[in-house]
Every structure is written in structure tokens, then in C-alpha cells.
Amino acid sequence: RIQILFEMYQVIKPQSNSGMKVLEKQKFNKVVNCKAVVTAAKNCAQVIKILKTKPSVFAHLQKKPKLIFDHPSIEGHKYILIEDPEEAELKVFIEETNSHLDNIEIKLGYENWTATQILRSILPECISDTEVVSGFEIIGHIAHLNLKECHSEYKDIIGQVILDKNPCIRTVVNKTNTIHAKYRFFDMEIIAGEKKLITTTIENKIKFHMDFSKVYWNSKLGTEHLRIVSKIPAKSVVLDMFCGIGPFAIPLAKNGCIVHANDLNPDSVHYLKMNIKDNNIPTSNILSYNQDGREFIQKIQTKFDFVLMNLPASATSFLDVFIGLHTSCEILAKEPTIFCYHFTDISDPIKQTIAAVESVLGSSISNPTVHLVRKTAPKTWMTCIEFQLPLEVLHNEPSSKRLKSS
């Protein structure tokens, strides 16, 4: 049975259109020879009940073919598509109901295939399956791709296929370089659809408006945002040094925290304020700032319980701002908790993340926790370290725990 299904699966896929760069939908038409049960219409429900418990070779199609057809020459009878004519339960049914098997041709076209099937048909064999564009980030009506060099000459047709196969998507963009050095957003090109990059997305029941071309947003971090928010109790005072459009700040404020949300990018702060208003967040729970991260920390005049540092490319380098920040023990009586994001290689990400933090602080940290957030490249981890900021660092006090600076 497994062999029969495997052979059928190999047949039910589009023919090769390797090298196609302008979409020609008619070239994805295909006729597949299938087996069908010919039975009286009154027996259809019984056959469907049998088939529902069996795997289907049509399951991998985006649009499945009809399973039941009127028989063209036997009045009151139907064709019912099947995959395995040797299925024992089906054979018993055929015998008991005086039904029989017949061959039938099924016509499949572009609309039946998934985006992955189409793209595997189009892209040359030299591009391996692991490089086929089958996964991408969705932000509102925008599909965000990160195409490799080998895909560049096929980007237009890739964009069109993704647009066709995903009704919720109206714009397809491709990242053209690394993140903008100052404001942390991607330069991108529109490769298909509407030239509209202002969009709205919902994450963890909160609505976020943005101009995707001017701010940083990563839908793959939704689980991480929720993880951090769940760790911080209501009424806590939180400093969000690199808040973006508010994926941490807004849910924390909604939960009853007092959040000081800062970002250097004025467009991020603009959309942060819009999102605060649109999600009905009390303005007493969240204050917005448009400053450099160091300037923000140096000027803040409040006690705080938590600090969020979501800038993995350089967040650890900002930790020195806390050295000697408070010279009076009355300012902060307890050690605040820091959540600091970091990029590190895969060889020993936990050890390397801790070392990066201690090197900048010039102090050892007690019982840090390093969470592996996600792989951002084959050899790169994004990590999040959670630790208590030592009071001797804040007060710049001599301590046996302080490390000698290199």
C-alpha cells in the first residue's frame, strides 16, 4: 500500500518547467490517470466513510480535485476517486454492492498546485530543495522574502507565484541588504503586487501599524515577545531601550506595567504612539522617548525593575551605560533584571553570551539564564540573557566580584 501511494504521489506533481522566468500557467496543466469506484448514487456516503480513514495522495495539493463525478453513461451512478484499489474494506464494499472499478482521467492545472510545487518545477535542479522559497514572513498584507543570490534572476516569477497562491497577500518584497545600520530596518524591493508598504498586523491579540520599509518588525519573534511579557509582573517599572513599534512595551503596559519606551528611529516612535492609541493603552502606563539608548538611560529619573535591550547586533555594547549610573544606594535598593539580546556563533552560544556581558560590565553576574531564541543563520544564534544587574556596577563600588578590565 505504501508503494502504491508513493508511486501515485510521484505522478501527482507538476511537470518540470525548469528555467521559466515569465509565468505561463498553461504549462502546469496535467492529466493524471486514476482509479475510481463506479457505484449507485445511494452508496456514495458509504464509500466516502471508508475513504475518510485513509491517507490521500491529493492531500498535498492546494486545490483538491472533486472526488465524486456523475457517470456519463450509467444513469444514477457515480464515479468516486480512490487511491488504493487493493484496500480490503473497499474490496468488500465493491463485492457486496455490485459496484466495479474503472479508470478515469483527472485534469489538474496551475490552480491545483501549491507554491512550493510550482517553484520546484520552475527553479533549476542546481538549486537544491532546501533553497526553494517555501517559507517567508507575513506582515499584514505583505510577504517578506530573503532571497539568495541563486534566486535573483527568478525573483519576479517567485513573487508572482507567492502572490497567486496566498489570497491574504497583496505585496511581495525582497530584502536587498543587511539591516540599516542606524535605524535597524531593511532596505527592500517590491517584486510583486501593490506598491503599498504601510500595513497592520496582529500579534498576541494586539494590533500593530507600521510602514514596513521604515521600521524593524519580525513576525518570527511573536513567541519570544510573549515569553518575556509573561515573565514581568504587573506594576513593574520597565525600561525598553530599543522598543521599536512596541512589541514588548505595549503588551506590558496593557498588563499594568509602567513602561518607558525608547527608540532612536523617529518612525518607530511615530508608530509606537499610534499603536498605543489604537490599542487603548492608558497613557499613564507608557511614556515614549526618541533618543539614543545611552542618552535615554542616562537621563531617566526613576527607579526601575526591568530593562529590555532588544538590539542583538550591539545591545551588549550598551551595558557600560549602567556602570556608575547611580552613585547613591538610595536610588536603587535592589538589583534590576536585564533582558539583553545578542548574536553569537553556534559553537558555545551560552558561554559566549555570558562572557560578552561580563566583559562589558567588568563584573561577574550571578546565576544568569541564557535562552536560545532562534537561529538567524546556519552558524548564528540569537540569544537572550536574563540576569540581575549587580548593584556594585550601578553604584560603581569596588568589589571582589568586579573583573579586571582587559
Salt bridges, closest charged atoms under 4 A:
GLU24 OE2 - LYS27 NZ 3.56
ASP70 OD1 - LYS78 NZ 2.28
ASP84 OD2 - ARG1 NH1 2.60
GLU86 OE1 - LYS91 NZ 3.41
GLU87 OE1 - ARG1 NH1 3.71
GLU87 OE2 - LYS54 NZ 3.37
GLU89 OE1 - LYS54 NZ 3.85
ASP129 OD1 - ARG120 NE 3.73
GLU131 OE2 - LYS148 NZ 3.84
GLU137 OE1 - HIS144 ND1 3.11
GLU153 OE1 - LYS21 NZ 2.59
ASP164 OD2 - LYS25 NZ 3.83
GLU189 OE1 - LYS155 NZ 3.05
GLU194 OE2 - ARG170 NE 3.36
GLU203 OE2 - HIS225 ND1 2.64
GLU224 OE2 - ARG227 NH2 2.85
GLU224 OE1 - HIS371 NE2 3.54
ASP278 OD2 - LYS207 NZ 3.94
ASP278 OD2 - HIS209 NE2 2.86
GLU295 OE2 - LYS299 NZ 2.71
ASP305 OD1 - LYS334 NZ 3.63
ASP320 OD1 - ARG294 NH2 3.22
GLU386 OE1 - LYS231 NZ 3.24
GLU397 OE2 - HIS395 ND1 3.97
